[in-house]
């Protein structure tokens, strides 16, 4: 600390601020320096490097060759790029709303004071912290067309067996069903939001004659809008980056119906060794996620309710 103060002596004298202020500032930066160093080395640095790589034709074992925006132009003529983007959008815009609904319903069920409720909460939360590879292997067994649990359930209901992941028409819906397995994280956040709603609001509504559905519509949902907004943003970001389950379970098949965007990016980078093209794909994905996030932030002003903003 003293050494830094001596090195910064001329700057400190010209700044007009006290030495104590500079001590506090330097101490703060010293405390966060491990994170700053990690961010520069492992996040900001690789991101800047990927911008440069996206402007090159580089196959790892060959010297990089500058091609300008050729990689980005090539995307416009790549049918697998548009297909992978469509598959990911399908998964995102159907899967994320379903995940939010299921997570909210589970949170409402678990927001009750019954014996053993802590055990039930743990059981419903555990799948969300199960390793992705283990979950993928489990769901491979569930969707097995010969002896899987999903077809066993269909047979019990008198319905015909399905090919699931081997059926081009059912592969993406199967992944959406699988995504509902991991709603435990969103469920816990919803549960915290439900427990933060004042009981006085429900009591006042009951006195005014509101039934359960009306209380849910006019009290629970408005008070949960910040939580819904948060889970929506996180869900969108996560779903656009689906990779592990598709890589392990189908590798993009059948007929490229589960060729999701990040899986296609991985193929170009680590199977075809087109690092420049893969970097271009990565930056397009970054821009897409950024646009959707900013759009939701802008739209949130119309439907997200914050008590603090109203001075309540």
N, C-alpha and C positions, 0 to 999 in steps of 0.2 A: 504493500500500500504506500509506504513512504517513498519507495523508489519511483513509483508511478507519479506521485505528487511532485517529485523533483523533476522528472522528465516533462511533465505538463506544466511546469512553473510559468513559462511565458504566456501560455494560453490562459492559465488561471488568473494571472495578473490583468490581462487585457479583458477578461470576461466581466469583471466587476462583481462576481459572486464570491461568497465567503468560502474559505477553505473547508469549513464543515460541510457545506453543500456539495462540494466536489468529493469529499470523503464518502458521503452517502451515495453519490452517483457511481463512483468507482466500485464501492462495495457491492452495489446492486448488480453491476455488470459482471463482476467477478463471480457472484453467486449463480448467475444464469449463463456463464461462459460455457459450461459443458453442453448445455442445450444449443447455444448459439453455434458452437463448433460442430456439433453433430448436424445441425440444420444446414450449415454451409457445405460440409463435406458430403453428406448423404442425401440431401434434398435439393437445395438450391443449386449446388454444383452440377449434379447429374441432369437437372432440368435445363440448365443453360447449355450443357454439353449436348443434350438431345436436340436442342434447337439447331445447333450447328450440324449435327449428324443428319437431321431431316432434310438438309439442303445438299446432301451428298449421296453418291452411290457407293455404298461400302458393304462388302461381303465378308468382313472380319479378317479373312486371310489375304485379302488384296488391299492395296493402298486406296484410301478414300479419294473419290473423284467428285469435284464440285459440279452439281447439275442444277443449282438454283431451285426453282419451285417445281421442277419436273416431277418429283414424287407426289406432290399435292395435285398436280394436273392428272397424273396417272390414276389417282383415286376416282376421278370422275368417269373413267372408262373401265373400272374394275367391277365386274358384276358381283364378285364375292364381297366387296366392300359394302355395296348397297344391300346385299342379302344379309350380311352379318349385322348391319345397322338395323334392318327391319326386324330380324329375330330378337335383337336386344330390346328394341322399342316395344315389340309385342309382349315380351316378358315383363318389361318395366311397367307399362301402362295398364296391364291387367293384374299383374302380380302385386304391385305396391298398394293399390287400393284394397285388395283382398287382405293383404297382410295387416293393414291398419284396422280394418273392420274386425278381423279375428282377434288381433291384439287387444282392441278395446272391449270386445265382448268377454274375453277371458279376464281382463282386469276388473270388469264389473262383477263377474262371477266370484272372483277372488277377493273382492272388497266387502266381504261379509264376515261377520263375527261368529264363526262356527268352530267347533272343536277340531283341531288338527289342520286349521287353515294354513299355517306356516309350512306344513309338509306338502300340501297341494301346490302352494306357490313355488316351492323348490322343485317339485316334479315338473311343473309346466315351464320353469325357467331353464332347467338342465339342458334340454336340446340345443338351446342357443349358444351354449359354451362347449358343446361337443365339437371336437376337431372336424374340420371340413372333410378330410379324407375319410374319417370313420363314418360320418353321416352319409357320404356318397356310397360307400360300400354297403351300408345298411339299406339305403333306398334302392340299390341295385337288386338286393334280395327281395325287397317288398314288391318291386315292379317286374320281377321275373315272370315271364309269361307261362311257365310250366308249374312252378310250386311257390310263387310269390304270395304274400299276404293280401295284396290288393285284389288279385283274381280269386283268392279263396273267399274274400268278403263278397265279391260279385256273385260267385256261385251260391253262397248262402242266401243272397237276395233274389236268386232266380234269374240272374242276368248272365249274358255270355262273357266268356273270358276275353281279355284284350291283350294286344301285343305291347302296349304302353310305349316304352322307349324304342321299340323296334318299328312302331307305326309312325309314319311321317305326319299323320294328322293328330296324333296324341302325344308326341314327344315333348313339344313345348308346354302343353297343358300339364303334363306330368311334372315338368320342372317347376311350374307354378304351384302345383299341389305340394311338392317337396319344400318349396320356400316357406310355406305356412308352418313347417316344422320348427323354424328358427325365429318365431315372433316373440320369444321370451324377453329379449331386451326391450323391445317396444312395449310389451305388456307391463314390465316393471315400471317404466316411465309413466305409462297411463295410470297405473295403480297409485303412484306417488301423486299424480295430478288429482285423481279422484279423492284421495285422502286430504288434499289441500283445499277442497271446496268447503266453505263454512256450512255447518248443519242448519244454521239459522235461515239460510236461503230456502232450503227444502221445507223447513217448518212453516215459514211464512207462506210459501206456495201451497202447502197442504191446507192451511187455514183458509186460504182464498179459494179452495175447492179444486186445485189442480190434481189430476191423477198422475200415475207413475210415468206414463208416456209423455205427458206435458211437462213434467218436471225434468225428464231426460232431455227433451227437445229445447226447452227454454232456459234451463239452468246448467245441466251437465255439459252439453255440447258447447255452449258459448264460453263457459269457464275453462274448458279443455282445449280451446282453439290454439293457444300457444304450444301445448303439448302435441296436438295433431300436426301443427306446422313443423315442429322440430322433427318428429318421426317421419313426416313426409319428405323433408329434405334429406335426411340420413338414408331413408329407404331408396330414394331416387339415385343418390350417389352410389350406394352399394349395388343396386340392381344393374346399373349400367356397367359395373365391373365384374359381373358374374363370370367365373372362369373355372374354379377348381372342380365343381360338380360336373360341368360339361366335359372337361378334359378327361376326367376319370371314368365317367359313366357312358358317354357316347362318342367322345372325340369329334363332335360336330355332326355326327350322323343322326338318323338315317337321311340320306339325300341332302345333307347340309342343313337340315331343319333345326338343328341345335348348334349351328356354327355361330356362336355369339361373338361380339366384337372383340373382346379381349383375347378370346381363343384364337381368332384370326390374326390378331396382332402378334400373339405368341408364335404362331406358325411362321409368320414372315420373319420374325427376329431370330428365333432359335431353332427352326427347322430348315427354312430356306436361306437363312443368314443374310436377309435383305434388311440390314440394320437401318439404313436410311429410310426405306419405305415404312418399316415398323415405327420409327420415330415420328414420321409424318402421321401415321395412324394414331399414335399416342397423343399428339398435339390436337388432332381433330376431336378426339374423345374429350380431352381437357376443355376445349372450347364449347363442345356440346353440353357438358355437365355445368360449365360456368354459366352458359346462357339460360339453361333451365333453372339453375339456382337463383340467378338474378331476377328472372321472370317471376319465380315464386315469392321472392322478397318484395318485389313491386306489388304483386297481387295480394300479398298478405295484409296490406293496409286496408283492404276492403272487407276482410272477413275474420282477421285475428283480433281478439279482444284482450287488451291489457288493462288491468285495473289501475296500475300506476299512472298510465297516460291520462286517465280520467280523474286522477286525484282522489281515488277511492281508498 
